[in-house]
Amino acid sequence: MIPYGRQQVDAADIAAVEKVLKSDWLTTGPVITEFEMALADYVGAKYAITFSSATAALHAACVVAGLGPGDLVHTSPLTFIASANCARYVGATPALIDIDPSTFNIDTDQITENIQAVIPVHYAGLPVELGAIPARPRVIIEDASHALGARSTTERVGATTHSDMCVFSFHPVKPITTGEGGAVTTNNADYAQALKEFRSHGIKANTDPLSWEYNATTLGYNYRLTDIQAALGLSQLRKLDRFIAERNAIAERYREKLSELPLELPPAAPAGALHGYHLFAIRVPQRREVFAELRKRGIGVQVHYVPVHHHGVSADIEIPLGGYPHADSVYNGLISIPTFPGLTESEQDIVIATLTDVLELHG
């Protein structure tokens, strides 16, 4: 089976983890700090705070931004359910803005002065042009789970020039991995401090080495990353630019080889931007049959995603008359085909040949 995505772990990654396993720190130690500093420096933000997952990071970001009951938090329909659930975690109400069919990202033209909070999703690694938002909401939390290493036309994703915070994922299929893990970047010192406390039971750090006392001043969670994971992440981060270059090369080859087939290719990055290509999501006719046949033939395709408003948990979302036509239209036919660093040309050729045959079979 050729999966739609997978991690690429090498000897340097293993050695970095082994070094921590032989050290005095396994949980939250010096490598966490080193990883956070390197991540902040890479994206061009002042602060990076790691978490046990991107979902935990989204939860924390909503808390420190002061979101809660009475707030409507808007996000894209075409995303993983965590992008909406994080609003529910803090007692806020999720809401949706339809996508722009030319990008598959949230339609920034619909972010008006009446919207107080928005979680734009950089779908598949294509950056949302946040500088194009007509009116700046009170809170903008980027869900960049797909987009570490990508660049908009103005900056690296995560620099947070046009947002309050930006969330990344380090799941194995993402741009870099720590196994499970996530992070928030921000330029706001108060947010950074609050995020650190929230991930550690709400405890305000005691910097006196001669004192045992500590104080949990707010409600927090155990959302910490470990030094073991941070060592892997730090090693992976050093290879991120190469990973992104490989993903773009794979995507360009798909565009060339699939251009004559009866399918729709995904949106490309505009001039001056860099796509992260976490996913290469094509649209095909007879998606259900094509999906099943590709799986039977060893191509581990996936669908990203079942739209947020299709889930039972989304009964609390007020759907407008007419729904979200662009998101639903894109979803119909959507399939992610294998795209990851380490995918060989011969493997990609197998994907292309199999897809060609299956599309011919299903008309």
N, C-alpha and C positions, 0 to 999 in steps of 0.2 A: 504494500500500500504506500503510495506517495501522498503524504498528508498535505493539507492546505497550508500548514505552517509548522515550524518546529524550531527549537533552540539550536544554536551552534556553540558547543562547548569544547574547548581545546585544552592542551596540556598546561598552558599558562593559567587558565581558569582553575583547573584542578589543583595546581601548585599554590595558587592564592588561597583557596579554601583550606588546603592541607596546612598551610602556614598558620592560619587562625586556629584550626583544630589543635595545633600543638602549642598554642599560646595560652595566656591566662584568661583571655576574654572570649566567651562564646556568644553572649547575648549583646547587650548594648555597651560597646566599648569604643576604642579609638578608631577602628576602621569605619564605623558608622559616620563619625565626624569627617574622616578623610573622604568618604564617598559623597557625603552631602556637599562638602566644599567643591569637589571636582564637578559634581552635577550642576551646582549653581554657576560655577565658572563656565562650564560648557554652554549652557543656555543663555547666559548673560543676565542672570538675576542675582539679587543680593543674598537670598537665602534659599536653601533647599532643606526640607524636613522629610525624612523617610517614614514609611508606614508599612504595616504588615500586608497591605493590599491596596489597590487603587480604590476599591470600594470604601475601605476604612479612610483613605485620604479624602475622598469626596464627602463622606460623613463629617470628618473633622473640618473641612473647608466651610461647609454649610454652618456648622456650629460657630466657628470663630467669626464668620461674616455676620452673625447675628440673625440668621434666618430662623423663622419659627412660625407658630400659628398665625394665620391671617395673611401670610406671604404666599404669592403665586410665584413659583420658580419654573421658568420656561426652559425647555430643552428641545432637542430634535426628536421626531418620531422614529428616525432610522438610527437606532443606537441600542446598545445593550441596556437591559432594564435598570442597571445600577445608576445610570445617568438621571433617571427619574426617581428611583427609590431613595436616593440620598435626601431629597426634599421631605419625603415621608418620615425619615428617621428623626427629623427635627420638628415634626409637627406641622410643617408647611405643606402646601398643596402643589403637586406637579401640574404643569400645563405644557402644551406643545405648540411649536411653530413649525409649519410645513417646511420642507426642504426646497432648495433651489435645484431643479433638475439638471442644471448644467454643472453642478459641483457635488451633489448628493449631501451637501452640508446645509445647516440651518439657513433659511433665507434671511440674511441680515437686513434687508429692506423692511422686514416686518417687525424689527426691534424698534419700537417707538418710545416716546417719552412716557407712555402709560405703563411700560413694562419695568418692574422694579428689579428683578433678578433673572439672570439667564445663565445657562450652562451650555455654551456652544461646544459641539463635538467635532473634532477634526477627523471626519470619517475616512477610514482606510489610510490615513496618513496625509491627506490633502489639507493643508492649513486653511482655516477660516480667516478671511481678511478682516480682522477685528477693527482695523482702522477705518473700515468702510461703514461701520455701524452708524446710522443717522443720528441716534440719540443714545447717550451713555447711561445705561441702567445704574441703579444704586450699587448692584453687586454683579460682577462678571466672574464666574469660575470656569475656566477652560477645562474641558475633559479632553486631554491630549493623550489618552491611553494608547492611541495608534501612532502618535506623531513625534516621539522623541527623535531628534536628528533632522526633522523637517524644518523648512524655513518658509515663512510667508514672503511677500515681496518687500517687506521692511525689516524683518528680524527673525531670529530663531524662535521656534515655538518654545514657550516657557520663559521668555524674557519678561513677560507680564507688563509690558509698556501700556497695553490697551486693556488690561484686566486686573483684577485684584489678586487672583491666585490661579495656578495652573496645575492640573493633576496628571501624573504619569503612571503607567502600569509597567511592572516588570515580570508579568506572567511569561511562561516559556515561549509563546508564539509572538511576543511583542518585540520591539526593536532591540532591546537588551533584556536579559533575565536575571532575576535573583531567586528563581524558583517560583515563589509567590512574593509579592511586594509592590510597593507603590511609593510615590513621593508627591509633595506639594512644593512648588516654587513660588516665591513672592518677593516683592520689594518693600513690603510693609513689615517693619520690625515688630510691631505689636502682634500682628497676625502670626509671625514666625514664633514668637515666644508662646503665644496661646496654643499653637499647633503642637509644640513640644510638650507642653503640659497635658494637653488633651490626650495624646497618645500614651501617656504614662500615668493613668488614673487621676489626672487633675492635680498631680503633686508639683508644688513649686520646689525647684531644686535647692538643696542645701549645699552651699559652696564651702562651708567650714569643715575642714577635714578632722577637726577635733570634736565635732558635735554629731550625735546620732539622730537629732530631731529632724522631722520632716512634716510638711503640712499639705494635706489635700484640700486645696482651697475651692476647687470646682469639681463637678462631676466629670470624670474622664473614663477612659477605657484602656485596656492593654492592647494597644495597636502598634507595638514596637517591632521593628525589623531586628534581626540578629547580626552580629559581626560576621558570622559565617556567610550569611546572604550578602552582606555589604561587600565582603571580599570578592565574591563572584561578580557583583554588580560593578565594582570598581574596575576589575579586569575586563569585563565586557565593554564598559564605557570607553576604554582605550581603543576599541575596535569598531565603535559605532559608525564612524564616517565610512569605513570600509563596508560595513553591513548595509548602510543606506545606498552606497554606490552599487553594490551587488543587486539590491532590490530594484533599483532603477534600471540596471542593465537587463535584468530578467523581464521587467515590465516592457521595456522598449522592444525586446525580442518578441514578446507576446503580441505587441501591437503590430509588428511587421508580419508575423506568421498567421495571425488570426484575422487580418484585415478583410479577407475575401469571404469569410464564413458568415452564415446567417445568424449573427449575434451582435450585440451592442457592447462596445468597449467602454471601460470606465472613464470618467473625466480625467483629463491630464492637468498638470500644474500650469498656471499661467507663466509667461515670461518673467524671469526674475525670482521665481519661487522654486522650492525644492520639495517634491513629493516624498513622503516617507514610505509609501507602498507597503504598509503593513498587510494590506489585502490587495488582490487584483480581482475585483468583483465585476464579472461580466453579466450581461442579461441575455437569456436564451428563451426561445419558444418552448412550450411544453416542459416547463421547468421540472415538474415532479418526475416525469418519465426520464428526462435527461439526467437528473440528479441520481436517481436510483440506478440507472445503467452505468454511469460513471463509477459509482461506488462498487457495483458488482465487478467492474473491470480493474479495480485497484487504484482508482484515483480518488483520494480522500477529500472530495469537495465538501464545502459547508455553505450555509446560508447566513449572511450577516446583514440584517438581523430580522427576526420577527418583530415588526414595528411595535413600539411601546403601547400604543392604544389597542393592540390586538390581545393583550394579556388580561387575564381575569383580575389581576391586582389593580388594573387601571380603571376600574369602575368609578374612581373618584375624579377622573379627568373629564372636564366638560368639553365634549367634542362639538365643534361648530357645525352648522348646517353645511353639508357638502364634505365634511370630514377633512382629511389631509390627502388630497388627490395626488400630489406629486410623490409623496412618500409611498403611497399605496401602489402607484403605477411603477415606480422603480423597484419596489419589493417584488412585484410580480415578474418573475423571470430571473431574479438575482441569484447568482452562484459565485462563490469565491473559489478560484482554482489555485493550485499549489504555487506559492511565492514565498521564498525564504532564502537567506544566505546559505550557500552550500548546495542548493538545487543545481544539479549538473545540466549541461546542455542536452545530454542523452535522456535524462529524466524529463526535462522540459519537452523534448521531442515526443516522448511517449504520451505526455499529457496532451499535446497538440494533435497528435495522430488519433488518439482515442476520442478526444472531443470532436474531431472532424468526422470520424466514423459514426459516433453516436448521434450527432446532429443530422447526418445524412439518413440514418435509420429512422429518426423521428420527424423527418420532413422539414 
